[in-house]
Amino acid sequence: MRTIVIILLLLTSGLTGWAQSENDFYRDMIKKPVASKEDLVRAVARFRGYRGPDMAQEEAQHLLNQGVRFRKSIMKAIRAPVTKGEAVNLFLNAMDSAADQRGLMGRLFTRSVRYAARDGMAQKLLPSGSYAHEFMSGAELLAMLGRAVEQAQKKGGAAP
């Protein structure tokens, strides 16, 4: 329930031009049957506090500056569909306590989408029974963003 409230707050948060573009981003995202890697980079960049223009290169650079590790090849196939394993892997890397909360195999193989999916299910970022190589819809990506924000608020009072 809280995830839905967070998503609604994200959709209706209202300041001026930036908020309007944010609302458009979330509104467009929820309608997508399959999210792209660009959508994933944008969602994680917003989770990590990015407040600039909608440019994937700048958002990816923001993540790198924040210390978020991700495969550089993601920028080469930016329009390709994103899998649940790739999404949860990037979110776990973006969360401040990802290294502490991952299981042993997840810490040893930080780029493994299989172990990331398992750790994501344990942290309730992914629904149980999710398959790591299954494509993710825009609504599922927003739900994951909402759960990540919720976890960040529980830990430190606010999202990074």
N, C-alpha and C positions, 0 to 999 in steps of 0.2 A: 504494500500500500504506500509506504514512504517513497518507494522508487517512482511510483506514478505521480505523487505530489512533487517530487524533485523535478521530474521531467516537465510537469505543467508549469512549475516556477521558471524553469529554463525557457520554456516556450513563451511565457507571458511577462518575463522580466522586461521592464520598460524604461530605458533611458532614451537617448535620441538616435542618431544615425547608426552607431555601433550596435545598439540593442536591436534595431530593426533588422540589420544584416544578420545578427545572431538568431533572431526569431525566424528569419527566412531560412537560415541554415538548418535549424531544428525542424521546421515545418517541411522542408524538402526532404530531409533525411528520413523522417518517419514514413514517408510515402514510397521510399525506394524498396523494390522487392529484393534487390541484392546490392549490398553496400560495396563500395570500391575501397582500395587501399588508400586513396586520397581522402575519402570520408573518414577512415580510421585515423590517419595522421591528423586531420582537422579536429576530430573529437578528442584525441589524446592531447593535442596542443592546447585546446581550450581547457581541458582538465588541469593541465600544468600552468595555466594562467596566461596563455597567449591572448592578446587583445588587439592584434593588428589586422591588416587586410587579408582577405581570403586568397592567399597565395601559398600553394603547397610547399614550395622551396623555402619560403620564410618560416612556415610553420615547422618544417622538418629541422631547419637550423635552430629554431627556438628549442626544440626538444633536445638537440645535441648540446646546446649551451646549458640546458638544465641537467645534463648528465644522463639523459635517457638513452639507453643503448637499443639500437634496432638495426636490422639488416639494411645496408646501403642499397641493396638491389630493390628494395621496396619503391624507391624513387624511379627506377627504370620501368617498372610495370605499374605505374600509379593508377591507371584506369582499370586494372584487373580486379576481379572480385576478391574480396577478403574472406578468409576462412575464420571459423570461430577460434581455432588454435592460434592463428596469427594475431587476432584481435586481443585475446586474453594475454598472450605473451607480451605484447606492447603495453597493455594496461598494467600488468604486473611489474614490468620494468619501470613504468612511470610512477608507480606508487612508491612512496618513500620507504616503506618497510617491506618491499617485495622480497629482498634477499633473506630477511628474517622469517618470513611466512612461508616461503617455498619449502617443499619437501627436499630430502637429500638429493634425489635424482634431479629435481628442478634446479637445485643450486649447482650441481655438477654439469648439467647440460642446459645452460641458460637460454640457448637458442632453440631448444627442442619444443615444437608446438605440441607434441604429445604430452610431455610432462607439464607444460604450461596449462594445457586444458585440464589435466587432472588437478593441478593446484588451484586453478580457477574455479572448478566445481567445489573443491573443499572450502574455498573462501566465498562461495555463493556469487561469484561474478558470472558464472555460467550455470544454467539449469543442469541438474543431474541428468545423466544419460546423453549429454551432448557429445557429438563426434567432432574431433579436432579438425578434420578436413572438410567439414560441411560448410557451405557458403552461408554467410550471415546477412540477414536483412537489415535495412536501415533502422527499423523499430527495435530489433534485437541489439543493435549497436548502441542506440540511445538508452535502452534498458541497462546495458553494461556500464555505460557512462554514469547513469543514475546510481547504480550500485557502488561504483568506485567513489563517487562523490559522497555517498552515504557513509562508506567505510572511512574515508578521509575525515569526515566531520566527527565521527565517533572517536577517532584517534587524537586529532589535534584541534578540534573546534571548527575548522574550515578546510575547504579543499585547497590544495597547494596553489 
